[in-house]
Amino acid sequence: MSQVIALCGGVGGAKLAHGLSRVLAEDQLTIVVNTGDDFEHLGLYVSPDVDTVAYTLSGLADRERGWGVAGETWQFMASLSRLGGEDWFLLGDQDLAMHVERTRRLAAGQTLSQITVDLTRAMGIKHPIVPMSDEPVRTIIKTRDGELTFQRYFVGERCRPVAKAIRFDGAQAARPSPRFRAVLEQGDISAIVICPSNPYLSVDPILAVPGVRKALEATGAPIVAVSPIIGGEAVKGPAAKLMRELGVTPGVVAVADHYEGLLDGLVIDAVDAHAADRLREMDVETLATNAIMSSDDDRSRLARDTLALAERLTRRRTTC
Amino acid sequence: MSQVIALCGGVGGAKLAHGLSRVLAEDQLTIVVNTGDDFEHLGLYVSPDVDTVAYTLSGLADRERGWGVAGETWQFMASLSRLGGEDWFLLGDQDLAMHVERTRRLAAGQTLSQITVDLTRAMGIKHPIVPMSDEPVRTIIKTRDGELTFQRYFVGERCRPVAKAIRFDGAQAARPSPRFRAVLEQGDISAIVICPSNPYLSVDPILAVPGVRKALEATGAPIVAVSPIIGGEAVKGPAAKLMRELGVTPGVVAVADHYEGLLDGLVIDAVDAHAADRLREMDVETLATNAIMSSDDDRSRLARDTLALAERLTRRRTTC
């Protein structure tokens, strides 16, 4: 059975991954998730993007807040605050079970991959959610105020410090996780989808794992991204702010430019349709659609549009 | 300022410790708590008796359930169960903050004593709550069904297995905690109160720490227990069942006999007043009163009665 590989970070990426899981069977999709945001907090191993994808696919995600579990309660945090504990990073009572159970299993010698399989199955998720690597990769943001770990930047400082550069500690020593390697090597990939997650903070860590870029290209499958930038702004999160700070004008052209050499197609919102010619000059085919995902149906529709662009690119290749 | 040392386990002991804290100033009382029940669960360090005493003194304790925090919620446990995690030991959402914060601090190199000072102060508790030792002591119950750690016996098996013997792993290598040592050595102790906790499971671990028995005797202060057995039954918990299994007839005489060589006085309930003569023959003075603690006022009254017995024993000594 031919497979789609989705590369995915948090919220926006998770929504498209959910859409893909609604239109593809469980043996047709592998969702590879960024672990550059992972960190140890209060002695617990927190894997925010893996959890966001898991909560989104299981239907547990809070759609209003955009992260965490719907109907979450905060008794633990309130109690921790009263005890004088660190309370800058919110851990909901339900969410906490993921971190405690994952940490317990890691301490018992299981890998992040094994644990993710078990916990997502327990949540009723059938599609494989695969950490990009079982080895630690840590996203570090170099800012004008000094270096910050990802969560200190993203949550602690609410992305306020001006970014100067980003690096991925540990990436050079990391390998793709076993299941990520297996799907890359299995030979029948119909599309690689880069979900609309932050290119710098959520997708680059995956691409920074040695061998991933080459292996993606070697599949021969079209590589199609969905732009996280619509009308020059990020749908959510600091992508546009980051781009400006790094000297890039936020927009779909900048997204294509960022993935230069890798990308065959880019799904853009209709408001950005004017950029199609410029993108074609960059050898990037476009499909303009409604790229905002408000409902589950939006997610499925955007997933189908993305797969349609990949299919169009496949046909074009075979007819060349 | 002369000091009272209270030796204390969980629920019943915590109530009297609370009573003592209501009638004695913060520099007149040191509450030394059993840590033989402590264990690592889900990677978290849980110290049940220290927590019960802290929740009781801070007013956070659940009076109906008899353990944990009032108004506790269970979202974490429900979520953990859904993930297939271990759910035989209940950890409430609020309670969890204690375990996470304690575990974090232990990993950072702080001692159980230091942590207990900080956390109980954060909870607004002024009287010192002191773990018996900073070294690990683990109560193991040898039963007909094999050996069980304390929590497996107490919570996991609800005390059902028939006990044959009890031992305290690690006790021989443990030292009294620094503050326990300091108060033992400070020279002006007016009374040592053994709270109405399980003699075998909650008080014996404290007495098993090398040097404690001798140091208690060396203070010269009267040693006064409050019987956890009333009318031949335990007010709460497995004390009477344990006594029967170990070949002892549950009752105030058995309590005095258990503390033989250590005890100067025993506070008993009025229903056990008939045993006063037998206890006097054992060189144990009694005070018969209402030993049931239903309200805060009961706790204060029983604390005052206990201190009155200690004072009577002190006067008798000085007039001899």
HADDOCK unambig.tbl for C-alpha pairs under 7 A between the chains (distance, minus, plus):
assign (segid A and resid 42 and name CA) (segid B and resid 100 and name CA) 6.73 0.50 0.50
assign (segid A and resid 42 and name CA) (segid B and resid 101 and name CA) 6.93 0.50 0.50
assign (segid A and resid 42 and name CA) (segid B and resid 104 and name CA) 5.53 0.50 0.50
assign (segid A and resid 43 and name CA) (segid B and resid 104 and name CA) 5.52 0.50 0.50
assign (segid A and resid 75 and name CA) (segid B and resid 93 and name CA) 5.63 0.50 0.50
assign (segid A and resid 75 and name CA) (segid B and resid 94 and name CA) 5.33 0.50 0.50
assign (segid A and resid 76 and name CA) (segid B and resid 93 and name CA) 4.94 0.50 0.50
assign (segid A and resid 76 and name CA) (segid B and resid 94 and name CA) 4.71 0.50 0.50
assign (segid A and resid 76 and name CA) (segid B and resid 96 and name CA) 6.43 0.50 0.50
assign (segid A and resid 76 and name CA) (segid B and resid 97 and name CA) 5.53 0.50 0.50
assign (segid A and resid 79 and name CA) (segid B and resid 94 and name CA) 5.28 0.50 0.50
assign (segid A and resid 79 and name CA) (segid B and resid 97 and name CA) 5.87 0.50 0.50
assign (segid A and resid 80 and name CA) (segid B and resid 97 and name CA) 4.93 0.50 0.50
assign (segid A and resid 82 and name CA) (segid B and resid 122 and name CA) 6.63 0.50 0.50
assign (segid A and resid 83 and name CA) (segid B and resid 119 and name CA) 5.76 0.50 0.50
assign (segid A and resid 83 and name CA) (segid B and resid 122 and name CA) 5.15 0.50 0.50
assign (segid A and resid 83 and name CA) (segid B and resid 123 and name CA) 6.44 0.50 0.50
assign (segid A and resid 84 and name CA) (segid B and resid 122 and name CA) 6.52 0.50 0.50
assign (segid A and resid 85 and name CA) (segid B and resid 101 and name CA) 6.50 0.50 0.50
assign (segid A and resid 93 and name CA) (segid B and resid 75 and name CA) 5.63 0.50 0.50
assign (segid A and resid 93 and name CA) (segid B and resid 76 and name CA) 4.93 0.50 0.50
assign (segid A and resid 93 and name CA) (segid B and resid 93 and name CA) 6.00 0.50 0.50
assign (segid A and resid 94 and name CA) (segid B and resid 75 and name CA) 5.34 0.50 0.50
assign (segid A and resid 94 and name CA) (segid B and resid 76 and name CA) 4.70 0.50 0.50
assign (segid A and resid 94 and name CA) (segid B and resid 79 and name CA) 5.28 0.50 0.50
assign (segid A and resid 96 and name CA) (segid B and resid 76 and name CA) 6.43 0.50 0.50
assign (segid A and resid 97 and name CA) (segid B and resid 76 and name CA) 5.52 0.50 0.50
assign (segid A and resid 97 and name CA) (segid B and resid 79 and name CA) 5.87 0.50 0.50
assign (segid A and resid 97 and name CA) (segid B and resid 80 and name CA) 4.95 0.50 0.50
assign (segid A and resid 100 and name CA) (segid B and resid 42 and name CA) 6.75 0.50 0.50
assign (segid A and resid 101 and name CA) (segid B and resid 42 and name CA) 6.96 0.50 0.50
assign (segid A and resid 101 and name CA) (segid B and resid 85 and name CA) 6.52 0.50 0.50
assign (segid A and resid 104 and name CA) (segid B and resid 42 and name CA) 5.55 0.50 0.50
assign (segid A and resid 104 and name CA) (segid B and resid 43 and name CA) 5.53 0.50 0.50
assign (segid A and resid 119 and name CA) (segid B and resid 83 and name CA) 5.76 0.50 0.50
assign (segid A and resid 122 and name CA) (segid B and resid 82 and name CA) 6.64 0.50 0.50
assign (segid A and resid 122 and name CA) (segid B and resid 83 and name CA) 5.15 0.50 0.50
assign (segid A and resid 122 and name CA) (segid B and resid 84 and name CA) 6.54 0.50 0.50
assign (segid A and resid 123 and name CA) (segid B and resid 83 and name CA) 6.46 0.50 0.50
